[in-house]
Amino acid sequence: MYQSFSVTSRPEQGSARLASLRDVLTQEGFDGFLVPRADVHQGEYVAPCDERLSWLTGFTGSAGFCAALQDIAGVFIDGRYRTQVKRQVASDFTPVPWPEVNLADWLIEQLPNGGVIGFDPWLHAQREIASLTKTLTAAGITLMPTANLVDRIWSDQPAAPMYPVTQHPQAYAGETAIDKCARLAKGLAALNHSAALITQPDSIMWLLNLRGRDIARNPVAHGFAILHSDARVDLFMAAEKLTDITLPVGVTRCDPQHLEQAVSALTGAVTVDAGSLPYALGEILGERLQDGGDPCALPKACKNPAEISGAAAAHLRDGAAVVETLAWLATQPVGTVYEIDVVTHLEAQRRRDPALRDISFETISGTGPNGAVMHYRVSEESNTLLKDGHLLVLDSGGQYLDGTTDITRTLAIGTPGDAERAAFTRVLQGMIAMSRLRWPRGLAGRDIEAIGRAPLWYAGQDFNHGLGHGVGAYLSVHEGPQRLSRASHVPLQEGMILSNEPGYYREGAFGIRIENLIVVEKAPELAGADPERDMLSWRTLTYVPIDRRVIEVDSLSSAERAWLDAYHSDVYRLISPLVSDDAATWLSLACAPL
């Protein structure tokens, strides 16, 4: 299997590791050390050798950091992980709600007489350190770059990944690497910038039509790249990763050890994304640094017709795999299936597709109280029986050669309770409202995401994650810069693929999330509409039935019922030819009109 169920976090290990780190702090004269989740590329997902936060604290979430001081060690986590962190860290660590609590303010409170905080200059972004330094200096706290102190005590730290890179066929990419480089270089020249320093592996993969395996579930290879304004590219990547491919014309492989020298030799203005540029490289660039963002980010987000077509095809096959699993689950007696059973069955169905290369993230299969842990990962120790009255949150996806999928369905096990049905219906209403939305061009995720929360707000409820994230084209399942989030200022554009996933979580009881992937397109013309209004809308990519047993049908409006009936009609029409006879029979009932 792609997924394993081994226990990856043991809170009892954290105490001794923290004590060892504090010994090093004393030896080096530091009052604290910052331990981020990030690697040198500032990515959300990291290789085993870069899992320093998890190794030290036990917390395995995809976002957060630790500020380890001599008397307190704060683990900063956002709303998605408030429940999870309680299960994973020892009492030596103090969970800190972030971003509600700012790191600088917390450090000032903990060190009223000042101090010296060490940090690895390769693991923190230029913008982050600049902001912290400005605030902390006034309080007598010094940030000091240093070699990584966690690496000093991590005796069995894994080696860096060195998997071979493959070429991504143009039939799926829709554009040659040469054309992409020329298009982006033209933009650099127009700004009178000499080059762009690209630090994000998924951007490099997109730009050069490559794919890798350095990060589990994400088809990327670690490396850096310099795109020059004449369209030449210097690719800083280990030679052993590139032995089986021919790089595009104009792309030169360079030894990663020469990266700092090459950055130092650049002349003129250099475009960077200061939010992901390692502080170490930012210091080398100095005044040449121009924070214009990653030049690949927006073009990568706006999928071309080949990428959209591939994503649509992948979603149909993926939908068939999910339907086969839901149909199987419906035949199992209540009280006989465990969370892991669902995961293994679903992966087996996906693996029947020869285009599958991996799952797109660790499948979330959480029943009852586990469903309230937003990013729950089932292990051999946590594996729980699906019981009567439980809801099962099943969040999963696949990495196919032609597209990346991500789908969540919340399923009734036996007979759901009234509170569960009421909350599920509100979540569904939010998902339908966003699916039906038309909006004026120029609006960003922050301008419209409340649409998906409003039904919960009316009931005094909400959820602590964004309504949606961008998704790559056989790339990262979480992709920026677009998001359906109050933090996103990036205007939505045609071709952007996002998730639409409102939820509700009652700690210790149940969780609910319903998720489809949707793509931005120009809205169809409407009779009577203002001709000067340029409107956008969504097209749904995901086709899997929504569990009608958990819906309070009388609470739905006529428009909501019509949308759901039409959606289920499309699900049956598109998916039934792709599944077994038994699954098609189940599907016909699951997609029956309300």
ABEGO torsion letter per residue (X at the ends): XABBABBABBAAAAAAAAAAAAAAAAAAGBABBBBBABBAAGBABBBAAABAAAAAAGBABABEBBBBBAABBBBBBBAAAAAAAAAABBAABBBBBOAABBAAAAAAAABAAEEBBBBBAAABBAAAAAAAAAAAAAAGBBBBBBBBAAAAABAABBBBBBBBBBBBBAAAAGBBAAAAAAAAAAAAAAAGBABBBBABAAAAAAAAGBBBAABBGBBBBBEBBBBBAAGBBBBBBBAAAAAABBBBBGBBBBBAAAAAAAAAABBEBBBBBAAABBAAAAAAAEAABBBAEBAAAAAAABBBAAAAAAAAAAAAAAAAAAAAAAAAAAABBBGABBAAAAAAAAAAAAAABAABABBABBBBBBBEAAAABAABBBBAAABBBBBBGBBBBBBBBBBBAAEBBBBBBBBBBEBBBAAAAAAAAAAAAAAAAAAABBBBBGBBAAAAAAAAAAAAAAAGBBBABBABBBBBBGBBABBOABBBBAABABBBBBGBBBBBBBBBBBBGABBBBBBBBBBBBBBBBBBGBBAABBBBBBBBABBBBBBAAABBAAABBAAAAAAAAAAAAAAAAAAAAABBAAAAAAAAAAABBX
